[in-house]
Amino acid sequence: MTCSKSTERMDEEKLPEQKEWEYYIYEQGHQITLSIPIPKPTPGFDIIYNLNESEMEEYRHAGIKALEDRIEDMKVNFYNYEMNSWR
């Protein structure tokens, strides 16, 4: 049963765009999530941010270029965002 739940989640969550070790864009339903991996502070973290409506529209129109400022802010001010430890 655990395997089928995992399969269901993969079907619901899409990874429409990524640049390894730079950014990952996840789309689930009507929500788009931006994930940025950072190696420091130790042990490393994925910084997570759910795009707001205007950011989603800009992203759909201009692609990743529309999120460059957000990505830079996430790298510098990572404590202001959700952080998932690599451990």
PDB file with SEQRES, HELIX, SHEET and CRYST1 records, atoms N, CA, C and O in Angstrom:
SEQRES   1 A   87  MET THR CYS SER LYS SER THR GLU ARG MET ASP GLU GLU          
SEQRES   2 A   87  LYS LEU PRO GLU GLN LYS GLU TRP GLU TYR TYR ILE TYR          
SEQRES   3 A   87  GLU GLN GLY HIS GLN ILE THR LEU SER ILE PRO ILE PRO          
SEQRES   4 A   87  LYS PRO THR PRO GLY PHE ASP ILE ILE TYR ASN LEU ASN          
SEQRES   5 A   87  GLU SER GLU MET GLU GLU TYR ARG HIS ALA GLY ILE LYS          
SEQRES   6 A   87  ALA LEU GLU ASP ARG ILE GLU ASP MET LYS VAL ASN PHE          
SEQRES   7 A   87  TYR ASN TYR GLU MET ASN SER TRP ARG                          
HELIX    1 AA1 THR A    2  GLU A   12  1                                  11    
HELIX    2 AA2 GLU A   53  ALA A   62  1                                  10    
HELIX    3 AA3 GLY A   63  LEU A   67  5                                   5    
HELIX    4 AA4 GLU A   68  VAL A   76  1                                   9    
HELIX    5 AA5 PHE A   78  ASN A   80  5                                   3    
SHEET    1 AA1 5 GLU A  13  LYS A  19  0                                        
SHEET    2 AA1 5 TYR A  23  GLN A  28 -1                                        
SHEET    3 AA1 5 GLN A  31  ILE A  38 -1                                        
SHEET    4 AA1 5 PHE A  45  ASN A  50 -1                                        
SHEET    5 AA1 5 GLU A  82  SER A  85 -1                                        
CRYST1    1.000    1.000    1.000  90.00  90.00  90.00 P 1           1          
ATOM      1  N   MET A   1       0.810  -1.204   0.000  1.00  0.00           N  
ATOM      2  CA  MET A   1       0.000   0.000   0.000  1.00  0.00           C  
ATOM      3  C   MET A   1       0.850   1.263   0.000  1.00  0.00           C  
ATOM      4  O   MET A   1       0.490   2.256  -0.632  1.00  0.00           O  
ATOM      5  N   THR A   2       1.950   1.230   0.689  1.00  0.00           N  
ATOM      6  CA  THR A   2       2.816   2.398   0.712  1.00  0.00           C  
ATOM      7  C   THR A   2       3.266   2.766  -0.702  1.00  0.00           C  
ATOM      8  O   THR A   2       3.365   3.945  -1.041  1.00  0.00           O  
ATOM      9  N   CYS A   3       3.530   1.774  -1.503  1.00  0.00           N  
ATOM     10  CA  CYS A   3       3.981   2.007  -2.861  1.00  0.00           C  
ATOM     11  C   CYS A   3       2.917   2.734  -3.679  1.00  0.00           C  
ATOM     12  O   CYS A   3       3.250   3.636  -4.448  1.00  0.00           O  
ATOM     13  N   SER A   4       1.637   2.360  -3.530  1.00  0.00           N  
ATOM     14  CA  SER A   4       0.583   3.008  -4.302  1.00  0.00           C  
ATOM     15  C   SER A   4       0.386   4.454  -3.874  1.00  0.00           C  
ATOM     16  O   SER A   4       0.099   5.308  -4.713  1.00  0.00           O  
ATOM     17  N   LYS A   5       0.536   4.750  -2.569  1.00  0.00           N  
ATOM     18  CA  LYS A   5       0.434   6.137  -2.119  1.00  0.00           C  
ATOM     19  C   LYS A   5       1.543   6.969  -2.745  1.00  0.00           C  
ATOM     20  O   LYS A   5       1.310   8.100  -3.172  1.00  0.00           O  
ATOM     21  N   SER A   6       2.749   6.412  -2.800  1.00  0.00           N  
ATOM     22  CA  SER A   6       3.875   7.107  -3.404  1.00  0.00           C  
ATOM     23  C   SER A   6       3.604   7.368  -4.881  1.00  0.00           C  
ATOM     24  O   SER A   6       3.892   8.456  -5.380  1.00  0.00           O  
ATOM     25  N   THR A   7       3.055   6.383  -5.583  1.00  0.00           N  
ATOM     26  CA  THR A   7       2.730   6.526  -6.989  1.00  0.00           C  
ATOM     27  C   THR A   7       1.665   7.592  -7.183  1.00  0.00           C  
ATOM     28  O   THR A   7       1.759   8.397  -8.110  1.00  0.00           O  
ATOM     29  N   GLU A   8       0.649   7.610  -6.317  1.00  0.00           N  
ATOM     30  CA  GLU A   8      -0.397   8.625  -6.406  1.00  0.00           C  
ATOM     31  C   GLU A   8       0.199  10.015  -6.257  1.00  0.00           C  
ATOM     32  O   GLU A   8      -0.172  10.920  -7.005  1.00  0.00           O  
ATOM     33  N   ARG A   9       1.099  10.208  -5.326  1.00  0.00           N  
ATOM     34  CA  ARG A   9       1.696  11.519  -5.085  1.00  0.00           C  
ATOM     35  C   ARG A   9       2.491  11.971  -6.305  1.00  0.00           C  
ATOM     36  O   ARG A   9       2.422  13.136  -6.696  1.00  0.00           O  
ATOM     37  N   MET A  10       3.250  11.045  -6.910  1.00  0.00           N  
ATOM     38  CA  MET A  10       4.026  11.401  -8.086  1.00  0.00           C  
ATOM     39  C   MET A  10       3.114  11.820  -9.228  1.00  0.00           C  
ATOM     40  O   MET A  10       3.461  12.720  -9.992  1.00  0.00           O  
ATOM     41  N   ASP A  11       1.947  11.181  -9.360  1.00  0.00           N  
ATOM     42  CA  ASP A  11       1.008  11.538 -10.410  1.00  0.00           C  
ATOM     43  C   ASP A  11       0.441  12.937 -10.187  1.00  0.00           C  
ATOM     44  O   ASP A  11       0.207  13.671 -11.147  1.00  0.00           O  
ATOM     45  N   GLU A  12       0.221  13.306  -8.938  1.00  0.00           N  
ATOM     46  CA  GLU A  12      -0.375  14.596  -8.614  1.00  0.00           C  
ATOM     47  C   GLU A  12       0.636  15.732  -8.702  1.00  0.00           C  
ATOM     48  O   GLU A  12       0.283  16.835  -9.117  1.00  0.00           O  
ATOM     49  N   GLU A  13       1.870  15.488  -8.325  1.00  0.00           N  
ATOM     50  CA  GLU A  13       2.888  16.525  -8.299  1.00  0.00           C  
ATOM     51  C   GLU A  13       3.775  16.396  -9.528  1.00  0.00           C  
ATOM     52  O   GLU A  13       4.376  15.348  -9.767  1.00  0.00           O  
ATOM     53  N   LYS A  14       3.851  17.476 -10.307  1.00  0.00           N  
ATOM     54  CA  LYS A  14       4.641  17.461 -11.528  1.00  0.00           C  
ATOM     55  C   LYS A  14       5.881  18.322 -11.341  1.00  0.00           C  
ATOM     56  O   LYS A  14       5.870  19.284 -10.573  1.00  0.00           O  
ATOM     57  N   LEU A  15       6.925  17.978 -12.033  1.00  0.00           N  
ATOM     58  CA  LEU A  15       8.164  18.741 -12.034  1.00  0.00           C  
ATOM     59  C   LEU A  15       8.349  19.282 -13.456  1.00  0.00           C  
ATOM     60  O   LEU A  15       9.100  18.710 -14.246  1.00  0.00           O  
ATOM     61  N   PRO A  16       7.657  20.398 -13.782  1.00  0.00           N  
ATOM     62  CA  PRO A  16       7.704  20.888 -15.157  1.00  0.00           C  
ATOM     63  C   PRO A  16       9.030  21.540 -15.560  1.00  0.00           C  
ATOM     64  O   PRO A  16       9.330  21.646 -16.749  1.00  0.00           O  
ATOM     65  N   GLU A  17       9.820  21.975 -14.579  1.00  0.00           N  
ATOM     66  CA  GLU A  17      11.073  22.643 -14.920  1.00  0.00           C  
ATOM     67  C   GLU A  17      12.073  22.482 -13.788  1.00  0.00           C  
ATOM     68  O   GLU A  17      11.711  22.512 -12.612  1.00  0.00           O  
ATOM     69  N   GLN A  18      13.342  22.310 -14.161  1.00  0.00           N  
ATOM     70  CA  GLN A  18      14.396  22.213 -13.153  1.00  0.00           C  
ATOM     71  C   GLN A  18      15.735  22.532 -13.796  1.00  0.00           C  
ATOM     72  O   GLN A  18      15.923  22.369 -15.001  1.00  0.00           O  
ATOM     73  N   LYS A  19      16.644  22.982 -12.976  1.00  0.00           N  
ATOM     74  CA  LYS A  19      18.051  23.109 -13.341  1.00  0.00           C  
ATOM     75  C   LYS A  19      18.796  22.545 -12.149  1.00  0.00           C  
ATOM     76  O   LYS A  19      18.844  23.157 -11.082  1.00  0.00           O  
ATOM     77  N   GLU A  20      19.380  21.366 -12.343  1.00  0.00           N  
ATOM     78  CA  GLU A  20      20.017  20.640 -11.246  1.00  0.00           C  
ATOM     79  C   GLU A  20      20.850  21.551 -10.357  1.00  0.00           C  
ATOM     80  O   GLU A  20      21.682  22.317 -10.843  1.00  0.00           O  
ATOM     81  N   TRP A  21      20.624  21.462  -9.070  1.00  0.00           N  
ATOM     82  CA  TRP A  21      21.338  22.199  -8.034  1.00  0.00           C  
ATOM     83  C   TRP A  21      21.163  23.717  -8.122  1.00  0.00           C  
ATOM     84  O   TRP A  21      21.881  24.456  -7.448  1.00  0.00           O  
ATOM     85  N   GLU A  22      20.222  24.193  -8.943  1.00  0.00           N  
ATOM     86  CA  GLU A  22      19.925  25.625  -9.028  1.00  0.00           C  
ATOM     87  C   GLU A  22      18.493  25.903  -8.558  1.00  0.00           C  
ATOM     88  O   GLU A  22      18.274  26.702  -7.648  1.00  0.00           O  
ATOM     89  N   TYR A  23      17.531  25.238  -9.184  1.00  0.00           N  
ATOM     90  CA  TYR A  23      16.128  25.413  -8.813  1.00  0.00           C  
ATOM     91  C   TYR A  23      15.296  24.234  -9.324  1.00  0.00           C  
ATOM     92  O   TYR A  23      15.673  23.534 -10.264  1.00  0.00           O  
ATOM     93  N   TYR A  24      14.153  24.046  -8.665  1.00  0.00           N  
ATOM     94  CA  TYR A  24      13.176  23.034  -9.063  1.00  0.00           C  
ATOM     95  C   TYR A  24      11.810  23.687  -8.966  1.00  0.00           C  
ATOM     96  O   TYR A  24      11.507  24.338  -7.965  1.00  0.00           O  
ATOM     97  N   ILE A  25      10.990  23.527  -9.976  1.00  0.00           N  
ATOM     98  CA  ILE A  25       9.625  24.048  -9.984  1.00  0.00           C  
ATOM     99  C   ILE A  25       8.689  22.844  -9.913  1.00  0.00           C  
ATOM    100  O   ILE A  25       8.760  21.943 -10.749  1.00  0.00           O  
ATOM    101  N   TYR A  26       7.814  22.835  -8.913  1.00  0.00           N  
ATOM    102  CA  TYR A  26       6.821  21.771  -8.769  1.00  0.00           C  
ATOM    103  C   TYR A  26       5.436  22.363  -8.970  1.00  0.00           C  
ATOM    104  O   TYR A  26       5.152  23.468  -8.509  1.00  0.00           O  
ATOM    105  N   GLU A  27       4.588  21.633  -9.652  1.00  0.00           N  
ATOM    106  CA  GLU A  27       3.219  22.073  -9.867  1.00  0.00           C  
ATOM    107  C   GLU A  27       2.284  20.986  -9.371  1.00  0.00           C  
ATOM    108  O   GLU A  27       2.376  19.830  -9.783  1.00  0.00           O  
ATOM    109  N   GLN A  28       1.381  21.373  -8.478  1.00  0.00           N  
ATOM    110  CA  GLN A  28       0.412  20.429  -7.938  1.00  0.00           C  
ATOM    111  C   GLN A  28      -0.928  21.145  -7.893  1.00  0.00           C  
ATOM    112  O   GLN A  28      -1.109  22.108  -7.149  1.00  0.00           O  
ATOM    113  N   GLY A  29      -1.861  20.662  -8.697  1.00  0.00           N  
ATOM    114  CA  GLY A  29      -3.157  21.337  -8.777  1.00  0.00           C  
ATOM    115  C   GLY A  29      -2.960  22.741  -9.318  1.00  0.00           C  
ATOM    116  O   GLY A  29      -2.387  22.933 -10.390  1.00  0.00           O  
ATOM    117  N   HIS A  30      -3.446  23.730  -8.557  1.00  0.00           N  
ATOM    118  CA  HIS A  30      -3.315  25.131  -8.965  1.00  0.00           C  
ATOM    119  C   HIS A  30      -2.169  25.832  -8.258  1.00  0.00           C  
ATOM    120  O   HIS A  30      -2.071  27.057  -8.318  1.00  0.00           O  
ATOM    121  N   GLN A  31      -1.305  25.088  -7.593  1.00  0.00           N  
ATOM    122  CA  GLN A  31      -0.194  25.669  -6.833  1.00  0.00           C  
ATOM    123  C   GLN A  31       1.140  25.386  -7.533  1.00  0.00           C  
ATOM    124  O   GLN A  31       1.375  24.277  -8.011  1.00  0.00           O  
ATOM    125  N   ILE A  32       2.001  26.394  -7.588  1.00  0.00           N  
ATOM    126  CA  ILE A  32       3.356  26.226  -8.107  1.00  0.00           C  
ATOM    127  C   ILE A  32       4.320  26.510  -6.966  1.00  0.00           C  
ATOM    128  O   ILE A  32       4.221  27.537  -6.295  1.00  0.00           O  
ATOM    129  N   THR A  33       5.254  25.591  -6.752  1.00  0.00           N  
ATOM    130  CA  THR A  33       6.219  25.704  -5.669  1.00  0.00           C  
ATOM    131  C   THR A  33       7.626  25.775  -6.249  1.00  0.00           C  
ATOM    132  O   THR A  33       7.983  25.025  -7.157  1.00  0.00           O  
ATOM    133  N   LEU A  34       8.408  26.687  -5.705  1.00  0.00           N  
ATOM    134  CA  LEU A  34       9.798  26.867  -6.102  1.00  0.00           C  
ATOM    135  C   LEU A  34      10.677  26.300  -4.993  1.00  0.00           C  
ATOM    136  O   LEU A  34      10.480  26.618  -3.820  1.00  0.00           O  
ATOM    137  N   SER A  35      11.633  25.475  -5.352  1.00  0.00           N  
ATOM    138  CA  SER A  35      12.558  24.874  -4.392  1.00  0.00           C  
ATOM    139  C   SER A  35      13.982  25.181  -4.835  1.00  0.00           C  
ATOM    140  O   SER A  35      14.358  24.950  -5.984  1.00  0.00           O  
ATOM    141  N   ILE A  36      14.769  25.711  -3.889  1.00  0.00           N  
ATOM    142  CA  ILE A  36      16.159  26.076  -4.148  1.00  0.00           C  
ATOM    143  C   ILE A  36      17.053  25.295  -3.181  1.00  0.00           C  
ATOM    144  O   ILE A  36      16.902  25.452  -1.970  1.00  0.00           O  
ATOM    145  N   PRO A  37      17.972  24.464  -3.666  1.00  0.00           N  
ATOM    146  CA  PRO A  37      18.897  23.772  -2.765  1.00  0.00           C  
ATOM    147  C   PRO A  37      20.070  24.683  -2.393  1.00  0.00           C  
ATOM    148  O   PRO A  37      20.649  25.342  -3.257  1.00  0.00           O  
ATOM    149  N   ILE A  38      20.414  24.714  -1.108  1.00  0.00           N  
ATOM    150  CA  ILE A  38      21.587  25.461  -0.661  1.00  0.00           C  
ATOM    151  C   ILE A  38      22.422  24.552   0.236  1.00  0.00           C  
ATOM    152  O   ILE A  38      21.867  23.870   1.098  1.00  0.00           O  
ATOM    153  N   PRO A  39      23.746  24.525   0.056  1.00  0.00           N  
ATOM    154  CA  PRO A  39      24.594  23.633   0.849  1.00  0.00           C  
ATOM    155  C   PRO A  39      24.884  24.149   2.253  1.00  0.00           C  
ATOM    156  O   PRO A  39      25.201  23.360   3.144  1.00  0.00           O  
ATOM    157  N   LYS A  40      24.780  25.459   2.467  1.00  0.00           N  
ATOM    158  CA  LYS A  40      25.064  26.027   3.792  1.00  0.00           C  
ATOM    159  C   LYS A  40      23.879  26.851   4.228  1.00  0.00           C  
ATOM    160  O   LYS A  40      23.280  27.535   3.398  1.00  0.00           O  
ATOM    161  N   PRO A  41      23.520  26.815   5.474  1.00  0.00           N  
ATOM    162  CA  PRO A  41      24.223  26.204   6.590  1.00  0.00           C  
ATOM    163  C   PRO A  41      24.179  24.682   6.522  1.00  0.00           C  
ATOM    164  O   PRO A  41      23.274  24.092   5.931  1.00  0.00           O  
ATOM    165  N   THR A  42      25.162  24.075   7.131  1.00  0.00           N  
ATOM    166  CA  THR A  42      25.272  22.622   7.190  1.00  0.00           C  
ATOM    167  C   THR A  42      24.064  22.059   7.914  1.00  0.00           C  
ATOM    168  O   THR A  42      23.699  22.611   8.953  1.00  0.00           O  
ATOM    169  N   PRO A  43      23.434  21.029   7.457  1.00  0.00           N  
ATOM    170  CA  PRO A  43      23.833  20.004   6.505  1.00  0.00           C  
ATOM    171  C   PRO A  43      23.337  20.271   5.087  1.00  0.00           C  
ATOM    172  O   PRO A  43      23.426  19.381   4.241  1.00  0.00           O  
ATOM    173  N   GLY A  44      22.833  21.432   4.803  1.00  0.00           N  
ATOM    174  CA  GLY A  44      22.232  21.747   3.509  1.00  0.00           C  
ATOM    175  C   GLY A  44      20.723  21.721   3.622  1.00  0.00           C  
ATOM    176  O   GLY A  44      20.164  20.965   4.416  1.00  0.00           O  
ATOM    177  N   PHE A  45      20.065  22.546   2.827  1.00  0.00           N  
ATOM    178  CA  PHE A  45      18.613  22.675   2.905  1.00  0.00           C  
ATOM    179  C   PHE A  45      18.015  22.893   1.524  1.00  0.00           C  
ATOM    180  O   PHE A  45      18.670  23.401   0.613  1.00  0.00           O  
ATOM    181  N   ASP A  46      16.766  22.499   1.395  1.00  0.00           N  
ATOM    182  CA  ASP A  46      15.934  22.917   0.277  1.00  0.00           C  
ATOM    183  C   ASP A  46      15.098  24.071   0.814  1.00  0.00           C  
ATOM    184  O   ASP A  46      14.401  23.924   1.818  1.00  0.00           O  
ATOM    185  N   ILE A  47      15.166  25.210   0.153  1.00  0.00           N  
ATOM    186  CA  ILE A  47      14.385  26.377   0.532  1.00  0.00           C  
ATOM    187  C   ILE A  47      13.128  26.346  -0.331  1.00  0.00           C  
ATOM    188  O   ILE A  47      13.209  26.269  -1.557  1.00  0.00           O  
ATOM    189  N   ILE A  48      11.970  26.407   0.317  1.00  0.00           N  
ATOM    190  CA  ILE A  48      10.689  26.194  -0.346  1.00  0.00           C  
ATOM    191  C   ILE A  48       9.848  27.468  -0.317  1.00  0.00           C  
ATOM    192  O   ILE A  48       9.765  28.148   0.705  1.00  0.00           O  
ATOM    193  N   TYR A  49       9.224  27.780  -1.459  1.00  0.00           N  
ATOM    194  CA  TYR A  49       8.346  28.942  -1.537  1.00  0.00           C  
ATOM    195  C   TYR A  49       7.193  28.637  -2.486  1.00  0.00           C  
ATOM    196  O   TYR A  49       7.411  28.175  -3.605  1.00  0.00           O  
ATOM    197  N   ASN A  50       5.964  28.897  -2.037  1.00  0.00           N  
ATOM    198  CA  ASN A  50       4.782  28.762  -2.882  1.00  0.00           C  
ATOM    199  C   ASN A  50       4.510  30.100  -3.558  1.00  0.00           C  
ATOM    200  O   ASN A  50       4.313  31.113  -2.887  1.00  0.00           O  
ATOM    201  N   LEU A  51       4.500  30.100  -4.878  1.00  0.00           N  
ATOM    202  CA  LEU A  51       4.289  31.324  -5.628  1.00  0.00           C  
ATOM    203  C   LEU A  51       2.899  31.887  -5.370  1.00  0.00           C  
ATOM    204  O   LEU A  51       1.935  31.135  -5.223  1.00  0.00           O  
ATOM    205  N   ASN A  52       2.797  33.214  -5.317  1.00  0.00           N  
ATOM    206  CA  ASN A  52       1.486  33.850  -5.209  1.00  0.00           C  
ATOM    207  C   ASN A  52       0.883  33.956  -6.617  1.00  0.00           C  
ATOM    208  O   ASN A  52       1.534  33.608  -7.602  1.00  0.00           O  
ATOM    209  N   GLU A  53      -0.347  34.431  -6.704  1.00  0.00           N  
ATOM    210  CA  GLU A  53      -1.065  34.466  -7.985  1.00  0.00           C  
ATOM    211  C   GLU A  53      -0.314  35.265  -9.055  1.00  0.00           C  
ATOM    212  O   GLU A  53      -0.180  34.807 -10.190  1.00  0.00           O  
ATOM    213  N   SER A  54       0.173  36.448  -8.701  1.00  0.00           N  
ATOM    214  CA  SER A  54       0.853  37.277  -9.701  1.00  0.00           C  
ATOM    215  C   SER A  54       2.166  36.631 -10.150  1.00  0.00           C  
ATOM    216  O   SER A  54       2.522  36.706 -11.326  1.00  0.00           O  
ATOM    217  N   GLU A  55       2.883  36.002  -9.226  1.00  0.00           N  
ATOM    218  CA  GLU A  55       4.120  35.310  -9.594  1.00  0.00           C  
ATOM    219  C   GLU A  55       3.838  34.120 -10.509  1.00  0.00           C  
ATOM    220  O   GLU A  55       4.606  33.852 -11.433  1.00  0.00           O  
ATOM    221  N   MET A  56       2.743  33.407 -10.256  1.00  0.00           N  
ATOM    222  CA  MET A  56       2.386  32.279 -11.122  1.00  0.00           C  
ATOM    223  C   MET A  56       2.085  32.770 -12.533  1.00  0.00           C  
ATOM    224  O   MET A  56       2.513  32.156 -13.511  1.00  0.00           O  
ATOM    225  N   GLU A  57       1.352  33.870 -12.641  1.00  0.00           N  
ATOM    226  CA  GLU A  57       1.033  34.423 -13.959  1.00  0.00           C  
ATOM    227  C   GLU A  57       2.298  34.864 -14.688  1.00  0.00           C  
ATOM    228  O   GLU A  57       2.468  34.584 -15.874  1.00  0.00           O  
ATOM    229  N   GLU A  58       3.181  35.553 -13.974  1.00  0.00           N  
ATOM    230  CA  GLU A  58       4.440  35.992 -14.580  1.00  0.00           C  
ATOM    231  C   GLU A  58       5.278  34.795 -15.029  1.00  0.00           C  
ATOM    232  O   GLU A  58       5.869  34.811 -16.109  1.00  0.00           O  
ATOM    233  N   TYR A  59       5.322  33.754 -14.188  1.00  0.00           N  
ATOM    234  CA  TYR A  59       6.075  32.552 -14.532  1.00  0.00           C  
ATOM    235  C   TYR A  59       5.498  31.880 -15.780  1.00  0.00           C  
ATOM    236  O   TYR A  59       6.245  31.458 -16.662  1.00  0.00           O  
ATOM    237  N   ARG A  60       4.190  31.785 -15.850  1.00  0.00           N  
ATOM    238  CA  ARG A  60       3.551  31.162 -17.021  1.00  0.00           C  
ATOM    239  C   ARG A  60       3.802  31.977 -18.280  1.00  0.00           C  
ATOM    240  O   ARG A  60       3.882  31.425 -19.378  1.00  0.00           O  
ATOM    241  N   HIS A  61       3.924  33.278 -18.125  1.00  0.00           N  
ATOM    242  CA  HIS A  61       4.136  34.152 -19.282  1.00  0.00           C  
ATOM    243  C   HIS A  61       5.611  34.217 -19.700  1.00  0.00           C  
ATOM    244  O   HIS A  61       5.917  34.110 -20.887  1.00  0.00           O  
ATOM    245  N   ALA A  62       6.520  34.391 -18.744  1.00  0.00           N  
ATOM    246  CA  ALA A  62       7.932  34.641 -19.062  1.00  0.00           C  
ATOM    247  C   ALA A  62       8.870  33.507 -18.675  1.00  0.00           C  
ATOM    248  O   ALA A  62      10.059  33.566 -18.989  1.00  0.00           O  
ATOM    249  N   GLY A  63       8.370  32.479 -18.003  1.00  0.00           N  
ATOM    250  CA  GLY A  63       9.227  31.370 -17.606  1.00  0.00           C  
ATOM    251  C   GLY A  63      10.077  31.715 -16.386  1.00  0.00           C  
ATOM    252  O   GLY A  63       9.737  32.606 -15.607  1.00  0.00           O  
ATOM    253  N   ILE A  64      11.170  31.007 -16.236  1.00  0.00           N  
ATOM    254  CA  ILE A  64      12.012  31.129 -15.051  1.00  0.00           C  
ATOM    255  C   ILE A  64      12.598  32.530 -14.898  1.00  0.00           C  
ATOM    256  O   ILE A  64      12.908  32.939 -13.779  1.00  0.00           O  
ATOM    257  N   LYS A  65      12.756  33.263 -15.973  1.00  0.00           N  
ATOM    258  CA  LYS A  65      13.269  34.646 -15.901  1.00  0.00           C  
ATOM    259  C   LYS A  65      12.433  35.486 -14.943  1.00  0.00           C  
ATOM    260  O   LYS A  65      12.962  36.368 -14.266  1.00  0.00           O  
ATOM    261  N   ALA A  66      11.135  35.217 -14.883  1.00  0.00           N  
ATOM    262  CA  ALA A  66      10.236  35.980 -14.011  1.00  0.00           C  
ATOM    263  C   ALA A  66      10.529  35.746 -12.535  1.00  0.00           C  
ATOM    264  O   ALA A  66      10.109  36.537 -11.691  1.00  0.00           O  
ATOM    265  N   LEU A  67      11.239  34.680 -12.213  1.00  0.00           N  
ATOM    266  CA  LEU A  67      11.498  34.327 -10.814  1.00  0.00           C  
ATOM    267  C   LEU A  67      12.939  34.580 -10.378  1.00  0.00           C  
ATOM    268  O   LEU A  67      13.313  34.213  -9.264  1.00  0.00           O  
ATOM    269  N   GLU A  68      13.746  35.193 -11.222  1.00  0.00           N  
ATOM    270  CA  GLU A  68      15.162  35.399 -10.884  1.00  0.00           C  
ATOM    271  C   GLU A  68      15.347  36.195  -9.596  1.00  0.00           C  
ATOM    272  O   GLU A  68      16.191  35.841  -8.774  1.00  0.00           O  
ATOM    273  N   ASP A  69      14.575  37.264  -9.406  1.00  0.00           N  
ATOM    274  CA  ASP A  69      14.699  38.060  -8.181  1.00  0.00           C  
ATOM    275  C   ASP A  69      14.290  37.251  -6.954  1.00  0.00           C  
ATOM    276  O   ASP A  69      14.923  37.347  -5.902  1.00  0.00           O  
ATOM    277  N   ARG A  70      13.242  36.462  -7.089  1.00  0.00           N  
ATOM    278  CA  ARG A  70      12.783  35.622  -5.973  1.00  0.00           C  
ATOM    279  C   ARG A  70      13.851  34.588  -5.628  1.00  0.00           C  
ATOM    280  O   ARG A  70      14.124  34.349  -4.452  1.00  0.00           O  
ATOM    281  N   ILE A  71      14.444  33.985  -6.627  1.00  0.00           N  
ATOM    282  CA  ILE A  71      15.484  32.981  -6.400  1.00  0.00           C  
ATOM    283  C   ILE A  71      16.666  33.601  -5.660  1.00  0.00           C  
ATOM    284  O   ILE A  71      17.178  33.006  -4.711  1.00  0.00           O  
ATOM    285  N   GLU A  72      17.099  34.768  -6.073  1.00  0.00           N  
ATOM    286  CA  GLU A  72      18.209  35.445  -5.398  1.00  0.00           C  
ATOM    287  C   GLU A  72      17.850  35.774  -3.949  1.00  0.00           C  
ATOM    288  O   GLU A  72      18.675  35.610  -3.050  1.00  0.00           O  
ATOM    289  N   ASP A  73      16.617  36.239  -3.724  1.00  0.00           N  
ATOM    290  CA  ASP A  73      16.182  36.543  -2.363  1.00  0.00           C  
ATOM    291  C   ASP A  73      16.168  35.289  -1.502  1.00  0.00           C  
ATOM    292  O   ASP A  73      16.544  35.338  -0.331  1.00  0.00           O  
ATOM    293  N   MET A  74      15.741  34.175  -2.066  1.00  0.00           N  
ATOM    294  CA  MET A  74      15.701  32.915  -1.325  1.00  0.00           C  
ATOM    295  C   MET A  74      17.102  32.465  -0.923  1.00  0.00           C  
ATOM    296  O   MET A  74      17.292  31.919   0.164  1.00  0.00           O  
ATOM    297  N   LYS A  75      18.080  32.691  -1.795  1.00  0.00           N  
ATOM    298  CA  LYS A  75      19.456  32.298  -1.482  1.00  0.00           C  
ATOM    299  C   LYS A  75      20.048  33.157  -0.374  1.00  0.00           C  
ATOM    300  O   LYS A  75      20.802  32.659   0.462  1.00  0.00           O  
ATOM    301  N   VAL A  76      19.712  34.445  -0.362  1.00  0.00           N  
ATOM    302  CA  VAL A  76      20.285  35.378   0.616  1.00  0.00           C  
ATOM    303  C   VAL A  76      19.510  35.360   1.932  1.00  0.00           C  
ATOM    304  O   VAL A  76      20.111  35.322   3.005  1.00  0.00           O  
ATOM    305  N   ASN A  77      18.204  35.386   1.855  1.00  0.00           N  
ATOM    306  CA  ASN A  77      17.335  35.491   3.038  1.00  0.00           C  
ATOM    307  C   ASN A  77      16.626  34.175   3.327  1.00  0.00           C  
ATOM    308  O   ASN A  77      15.432  34.167   3.630  1.00  0.00           O  
ATOM    309  N   PHE A  78      17.351  33.060   3.236  1.00  0.00           N  
ATOM    310  CA  PHE A  78      16.741  31.734   3.345  1.00  0.00           C  
ATOM    311  C   PHE A  78      16.004  31.504   4.655  1.00  0.00           C  
ATOM    312  O   PHE A  78      15.074  30.699   4.697  1.00  0.00           O  
ATOM    313  N   TYR A  79      16.394  32.191   5.729  1.00  0.00           N  
ATOM    314  CA  TYR A  79      15.705  32.001   7.015  1.00  0.00           C  
ATOM    315  C   TYR A  79      14.278  32.536   6.991  1.00  0.00           C  
ATOM    316  O   TYR A  79      13.490  32.220   7.882  1.00  0.00           O  
ATOM    317  N   ASN A  80      13.935  33.335   5.993  1.00  0.00           N  
ATOM    318  CA  ASN A  80      12.571  33.872   5.870  1.00  0.00           C  
ATOM    319  C   ASN A  80      11.633  32.909   5.146  1.00  0.00           C  
ATOM    320  O   ASN A  80      10.454  33.210   4.962  1.00  0.00           O  
ATOM    321  N   TYR A  81      12.149  31.767   4.742  1.00  0.00           N  
ATOM    322  CA  TYR A  81      11.370  30.790   3.952  1.00  0.00           C  
ATOM    323  C   TYR A  81      11.314  29.451   4.686  1.00  0.00           C  
ATOM    324  O   TYR A  81      12.026  29.218   5.663  1.00  0.00           O  
ATOM    325  N   GLU A  82      10.445  28.585   4.180  1.00  0.00           N  
ATOM    326  CA  GLU A  82      10.390  27.218   4.700  1.00  0.00           C  
ATOM    327  C   GLU A  82      11.689  26.515   4.317  1.00  0.00           C  
ATOM    328  O   GLU A  82      12.145  26.609   3.177  1.00  0.00           O  
ATOM    329  N   MET A  83      12.277  25.810   5.283  1.00  0.00           N  
ATOM    330  CA  MET A  83      13.538  25.122   5.034  1.00  0.00           C  
ATOM    331  C   MET A  83      13.393  23.642   5.365  1.00  0.00           C  
ATOM    332  O   MET A  83      12.963  23.287   6.462  1.00  0.00           O  
ATOM    333  N   ASN A  84      13.753  22.774   4.412  1.00  0.00           N  
ATOM    334  CA  ASN A  84      13.764  21.330   4.636  1.00  0.00           C  
ATOM    335  C   ASN A  84      15.202  20.849   4.649  1.00  0.00           C  
ATOM    336  O   ASN A  84      15.911  20.966   3.650  1.00  0.00           O  
ATOM    337  N   SER A  85      15.639  20.299   5.794  1.00  0.00           N  
ATOM    338  CA  SER A  85      17.009  19.816   5.946  1.00  0.00           C  
ATOM    339  C   SER A  85      17.259  18.594   5.075  1.00  0.00           C  
ATOM    340  O   SER A  85      16.361  17.779   4.865  1.00  0.00           O  
ATOM    341  N   TRP A  86      18.474  18.469   4.573  1.00  0.00           N  
ATOM    342  CA  TRP A  86      18.834  17.298   3.782  1.00  0.00           C  
ATOM    343  C   TRP A  86      19.028  16.072   4.650  1.00  0.00           C  
ATOM    344  O   TRP A  86      19.118  14.960   4.128  1.00  0.00           O  
ATOM    345  N   ARG A  87      19.096  16.243   5.957  1.00  0.00           N  
ATOM    346  CA  ARG A  87      19.222  15.089   6.852  1.00  0.00           C  
ATOM    347  C   ARG A  87      17.880  14.595   7.256  1.00  0.00           C  
ATOM    348  O   ARG A  87      17.780  13.627   8.010  1.00  0.00           O  
TER     349      ARG A  87                                                      
END                                                                             
